[in-house]
Amino acid sequence: MALVRPSVHPIEAPPLTDNALPRARMKDVQGMPGTLGGLALRVFQFVFAALALVVMATTSDFPSVTAFRYLVAAVSLQSMWSLSLAIADIYAILVRRSFRNSRFVSLFSIGDGITSTLTFAASCASAGITVLIGNDLNDCAQNHCSRFEIATAMAFMSWFAASPSFLLNFWTLAAK
């Protein structure tokens, strides 16, 4: 193969290699791990999951329904996961580094996928039981329907904050 030599500038042409194009780094999109947007999403996940946990735990009869116990377990896991990754985001922001290691990003992506799926499933199950108790059985006078509804709404809000985190982590992993 004949090499084309530059005719305007008298410099040598660089040698041809298999990896002629350097890999470009993707810009940090707000919401990715190690950014302020990512930290904000983690804080919202933690706050909403913790509120759901506190509201559900203050009721005396939540252990009698399996879906409510599942909600407590799911938002407990979500709050611990979000808090630990919020601490990692704070560290990354303070040292001015972003998470580029594919092992870290894959761990974050898998963890976000699992916790957001569990939170969404628990929220849906709790919403179904809350509708059953309130509308179908008309038994809200004896139960804590308003607290169950608030805890379910907070769990859904936690899921709404966890979904963008999962999608952005997965996108970062796929872009590598």
N, C-alpha and C positions, 0 to 999 in steps of 0.2 A: 504494500500500500504506500503510495507516494504521500509524503508530508508536504503540506503547504507552508511555505516560509513567509513570514511577514515582509512585505515589500516597503512599507512606509517607515517602520521603526527598525533600526538595526539591532535587534536583540534576538537571542536564540529562542526558538519555540520550545515550550516545555515538552518533555517527553510524554508520549501517550501511555496511559496506564488503563487498567481495567476499571478502576474507580476514579474516573475523570471528574465527576461532579461531587463536591463535598456535600454531606448531608446538612440540610438546613434545620435549625431548631425551631420548633413551634413556639409561637409567642404564648406568654402566659395569659390565659383567658380568665377573667374574674370568675371565681367559683371552683377553679382547680385547686388541688392541694398546695399549700404554701402561699396562697394569695389572701388578700383581705376579704375578697368575696367568698373564698372557701372557708375562712374563719367565721364569717357571718353566717353561712349556711350551717356550719357545725354548732354554733351557739344557738341558733334557732332550733335545730334538731334536739339539742340537749334540753333547752328550756321547755319546749312543748312536751317532750317525753317525760321529763321530770314532773311537770304539772299534771300530766295524765296519771303518773304513778302516785303522786301525792293525793290527788282527788279520789282515785280509786281505793287507795289504801285507807283513807279516812272513813270509808263506809264500812259498816259492820257485816253486811251480808254479801260482799263480793265473792268470798270463797265458796259460796253455795252454787255458783254457776261456773261451769268449766270455761266458757268463752271469756269471762272476766278474769279468771286466773291466767288464762293464756295472754290476755292483754297486759296484765301486770308483768308477766315474764318477758314479753316482747318489748315493752317500753323500758323495762329495767336493762335489758341487753342493749337497746338503742341508746339509752342515756349513757351507759358506760362506754360504748363504742364512740359516741359523738364527743364525749368529754376527753377521751384519750387522744382522739385525732385533732381536737381543738388545741390541746396542749402541743401536739406535734406541729400544727400550723403556726402557733405562736412562736415556737422555737425557730421554724423556718423563716418567719417574717423577721424575727430579731437578728438572725445571722445573715439575712438577705440571700437566702438560697431557696430554690424551688425543688420539689421532688421530681427528679428526672430518672431515677433508677427504676428500671422496669419491674424489679422485684417489689419495691415499695408501692408502686402504682398498681401492680396486679393485686397485692395484698389489700390495698385500699378499695379497689374496685370489687373484689370478691366480698370483702366485709360489708361494704355499702349495699351490694346486691342482696346479700343474705339478710341483713338487718332491716332493709327497707321492705323486702318481701314479707318477712315475719310481722313487721309493724302493720303493713297494709292488710294482711290476712287477719290479724288480731282485731284491727279496727273494724273490718267488715263483719266479723263474727259478733263483736260486741254491739255493733249497730243493729244487727239482726235481732239479737236478744233484747235490746232496748226497745225496739219497735214491737216485738212480741209482748213484752211486759206492759208497755204503755198503751198500745193501740188495740191489740188483740185480746189480751187478758183483762184490760182495764184495772190493773193492780198497782197503779202508781202511788196510791194512798199508803200502802204498806211498805213499798220499796223506795229506794233513793233514785228515782228515775232521772231527776235533773242532774244529780252527780254523775250517774252513768253516762248521760248524754254529754256532759262537759268533758269527762275523761275520754270518751270516744272521739269527740271533736278535737281534743288536744292531740290524741294519737294520730288522727288524720292529718293534722297540721304538721306533726313531726314527719310523717311520711311525705308530705308535700315538700318539705325542706330536704329530705334525704334523697329524693328522686333526682334532682339536678346534680347532687354530689356524685351519685352513682353514674349518671350519664356522662358527666364531664371526666370522671376518672376512667371510665371505659373508653371514651373518645381519646384521651391521652394515651392509654395503653395501645389502642388500635393505630394511632398515628406514629408510633415508634417503629 
